[in-house]
Amino acid sequence: MNEFSNISIIKDFEESYKQGYRCVYYETDEANNYFNVYLKNFETEKVKTIQSTIEDGEVFKQYIRSIT
């Protein structure tokens, strides 16, 4: 297990990635205290959004940097 394995947003992202979704954009919505990750499956043209806390969003950004 890695340091990110217990974070809900990362679990959701990894499961979505297995289903063919790729992260196309993420943003912090400070007005509503949310972090949003926008995903798209380019084969099916479906899109989805994962929403979490801003704190978990910061961890998500660290995770993304660690895998790129």
PyMOL CGO cylinders between C-alpha atoms (Angstrom):
from pymol import cmd
from pymol.cgo import CYLINDER

trace = [
    CYLINDER, 0.00, 0.00, 0.00, 1.13, 3.51, -0.67, 0.3, 1, 1, 1, 1, 1, 1,
    CYLINDER, 1.13, 3.51, -0.67, 0.64, 6.66, 1.36, 0.3, 1, 1, 1, 1, 1, 1,
    CYLINDER, 0.64, 6.66, 1.36, -2.41, 7.63, -0.72, 0.3, 1, 1, 1, 1, 1, 1,
    CYLINDER, -2.41, 7.63, -0.72, -4.34, 4.37, -0.56, 0.3, 1, 1, 1, 1, 1, 1,
    CYLINDER, -4.34, 4.37, -0.56, -6.78, 5.40, 2.19, 0.3, 1, 1, 1, 1, 1, 1,
    CYLINDER, -6.78, 5.40, 2.19, -7.92, 8.68, 0.62, 0.3, 1, 1, 1, 1, 1, 1,
    CYLINDER, -7.92, 8.68, 0.62, -11.44, 8.45, -0.83, 0.3, 1, 1, 1, 1, 1, 1,
    CYLINDER, -11.44, 8.45, -0.83, -10.85, 10.72, -3.83, 0.3, 1, 1, 1, 1, 1, 1,
    CYLINDER, -10.85, 10.72, -3.83, -7.83, 8.66, -4.87, 0.3, 1, 1, 1, 1, 1, 1,
    CYLINDER, -7.83, 8.66, -4.87, -9.75, 5.40, -4.56, 0.3, 1, 1, 1, 1, 1, 1,
    CYLINDER, -9.75, 5.40, -4.56, -12.52, 6.90, -6.71, 0.3, 1, 1, 1, 1, 1, 1,
    CYLINDER, -12.52, 6.90, -6.71, -9.99, 8.15, -9.26, 0.3, 1, 1, 1, 1, 1, 1,
    CYLINDER, -9.99, 8.15, -9.26, -8.17, 4.82, -9.48, 0.3, 1, 1, 1, 1, 1, 1,
    CYLINDER, -8.17, 4.82, -9.48, -11.44, 2.94, -9.98, 0.3, 1, 1, 1, 1, 1, 1,
    CYLINDER, -11.44, 2.94, -9.98, -12.52, 5.41, -12.67, 0.3, 1, 1, 1, 1, 1, 1,
    CYLINDER, -12.52, 5.41, -12.67, -9.13, 5.09, -14.34, 0.3, 1, 1, 1, 1, 1, 1,
    CYLINDER, -9.13, 5.09, -14.34, -9.60, 1.31, -14.55, 0.3, 1, 1, 1, 1, 1, 1,
    CYLINDER, -9.60, 1.31, -14.55, -12.92, 2.00, -16.30, 0.3, 1, 1, 1, 1, 1, 1,
    CYLINDER, -12.92, 2.00, -16.30, -11.19, 4.13, -18.94, 0.3, 1, 1, 1, 1, 1, 1,
    CYLINDER, -11.19, 4.13, -18.94, -11.65, 7.60, -17.47, 0.3, 1, 1, 1, 1, 1, 1,
    CYLINDER, -11.65, 7.60, -17.47, -8.81, 10.11, -17.61, 0.3, 1, 1, 1, 1, 1, 1,
    CYLINDER, -8.81, 10.11, -17.61, -8.38, 13.30, -15.64, 0.3, 1, 1, 1, 1, 1, 1,
    CYLINDER, -8.38, 13.30, -15.64, -8.87, 16.28, -17.91, 0.3, 1, 1, 1, 1, 1, 1,
    CYLINDER, -8.87, 16.28, -17.91, -9.03, 19.05, -15.32, 0.3, 1, 1, 1, 1, 1, 1,
    CYLINDER, -9.03, 19.05, -15.32, -9.23, 19.71, -11.61, 0.3, 1, 1, 1, 1, 1, 1,
    CYLINDER, -9.23, 19.71, -11.61, -10.09, 22.82, -9.65, 0.3, 1, 1, 1, 1, 1, 1,
    CYLINDER, -10.09, 22.82, -9.65, -10.67, 24.16, -6.17, 0.3, 1, 1, 1, 1, 1, 1,
    CYLINDER, -10.67, 24.16, -6.17, -14.06, 25.73, -5.51, 0.3, 1, 1, 1, 1, 1, 1,
    CYLINDER, -14.06, 25.73, -5.51, -13.19, 27.78, -2.44, 0.3, 1, 1, 1, 1, 1, 1,
    CYLINDER, -13.19, 27.78, -2.44, -16.60, 29.46, -2.29, 0.3, 1, 1, 1, 1, 1, 1,
    CYLINDER, -16.60, 29.46, -2.29, -18.26, 26.09, -1.64, 0.3, 1, 1, 1, 1, 1, 1,
    CYLINDER, -18.26, 26.09, -1.64, -15.26, 24.40, 0.02, 0.3, 1, 1, 1, 1, 1, 1,
    CYLINDER, -15.26, 24.40, 0.02, -14.98, 21.64, -2.61, 0.3, 1, 1, 1, 1, 1, 1,
    CYLINDER, -14.98, 21.64, -2.61, -12.30, 20.20, -4.84, 0.3, 1, 1, 1, 1, 1, 1,
    CYLINDER, -12.30, 20.20, -4.84, -13.54, 18.87, -8.18, 0.3, 1, 1, 1, 1, 1, 1,
    CYLINDER, -13.54, 18.87, -8.18, -11.86, 16.41, -10.55, 0.3, 1, 1, 1, 1, 1, 1,
    CYLINDER, -11.86, 16.41, -10.55, -13.29, 16.22, -14.06, 0.3, 1, 1, 1, 1, 1, 1,
    CYLINDER, -13.29, 16.22, -14.06, -12.82, 12.92, -15.88, 0.3, 1, 1, 1, 1, 1, 1,
    CYLINDER, -12.82, 12.92, -15.88, -13.59, 11.76, -19.38, 0.3, 1, 1, 1, 1, 1, 1,
    CYLINDER, -13.59, 11.76, -19.38, -13.70, 8.36, -21.03, 0.3, 1, 1, 1, 1, 1, 1,
    CYLINDER, -13.70, 8.36, -21.03, -12.58, 9.15, -24.56, 0.3, 1, 1, 1, 1, 1, 1,
    CYLINDER, -12.58, 9.15, -24.56, -13.85, 5.84, -25.97, 0.3, 1, 1, 1, 1, 1, 1,
    CYLINDER, -13.85, 5.84, -25.97, -17.43, 6.24, -24.72, 0.3, 1, 1, 1, 1, 1, 1,
    CYLINDER, -17.43, 6.24, -24.72, -17.41, 10.06, -24.57, 0.3, 1, 1, 1, 1, 1, 1,
    CYLINDER, -17.41, 10.06, -24.57, -18.83, 9.87, -21.03, 0.3, 1, 1, 1, 1, 1, 1,
    CYLINDER, -18.83, 9.87, -21.03, -17.76, 12.38, -18.41, 0.3, 1, 1, 1, 1, 1, 1,
    CYLINDER, -17.76, 12.38, -18.41, -17.89, 12.33, -14.63, 0.3, 1, 1, 1, 1, 1, 1,
    CYLINDER, -17.89, 12.33, -14.63, -16.90, 14.50, -11.71, 0.3, 1, 1, 1, 1, 1, 1,
    CYLINDER, -16.90, 14.50, -11.71, -15.38, 13.46, -8.41, 0.3, 1, 1, 1, 1, 1, 1,
    CYLINDER, -15.38, 13.46, -8.41, -15.94, 15.94, -5.60, 0.3, 1, 1, 1, 1, 1, 1,
    CYLINDER, -15.94, 15.94, -5.60, -14.08, 16.06, -2.30, 0.3, 1, 1, 1, 1, 1, 1,
    CYLINDER, -14.08, 16.06, -2.30, -12.85, 18.40, 0.36, 0.3, 1, 1, 1, 1, 1, 1,
    CYLINDER, -12.85, 18.40, 0.36, -10.17, 20.94, -0.45, 0.3, 1, 1, 1, 1, 1, 1,
    CYLINDER, -10.17, 20.94, -0.45, -7.82, 19.13, 1.93, 0.3, 1, 1, 1, 1, 1, 1,
    CYLINDER, -7.82, 19.13, 1.93, -8.24, 15.82, 0.11, 0.3, 1, 1, 1, 1, 1, 1,
    CYLINDER, -8.24, 15.82, 0.11, -7.84, 17.73, -3.13, 0.3, 1, 1, 1, 1, 1, 1,
    CYLINDER, -7.84, 17.73, -3.13, -4.38, 18.84, -2.07, 0.3, 1, 1, 1, 1, 1, 1,
    CYLINDER, -4.38, 18.84, -2.07, -3.49, 15.20, -1.41, 0.3, 1, 1, 1, 1, 1, 1,
    CYLINDER, -3.49, 15.20, -1.41, -4.90, 14.30, -4.84, 0.3, 1, 1, 1, 1, 1, 1,
    CYLINDER, -4.90, 14.30, -4.84, -2.63, 16.87, -6.48, 0.3, 1, 1, 1, 1, 1, 1,
    CYLINDER, -2.63, 16.87, -6.48, 0.37, 15.35, -4.66, 0.3, 1, 1, 1, 1, 1, 1,
    CYLINDER, 0.37, 15.35, -4.66, -0.71, 11.92, -5.88, 0.3, 1, 1, 1, 1, 1, 1,
    CYLINDER, -0.71, 11.92, -5.88, -0.97, 13.10, -9.49, 0.3, 1, 1, 1, 1, 1, 1,
    CYLINDER, -0.97, 13.10, -9.49, 2.49, 14.68, -9.29, 0.3, 1, 1, 1, 1, 1, 1,
    CYLINDER, 2.49, 14.68, -9.29, 3.90, 11.44, -7.86, 0.3, 1, 1, 1, 1, 1, 1,
    CYLINDER, 3.90, 11.44, -7.86, 2.70, 9.33, -10.81, 0.3, 1, 1, 1, 1, 1, 1,
    CYLINDER, 2.70, 9.33, -10.81, 3.65, 11.68, -13.64, 0.3, 1, 1, 1, 1, 1, 1,
]
cmd.load_cgo(trace, "trace")
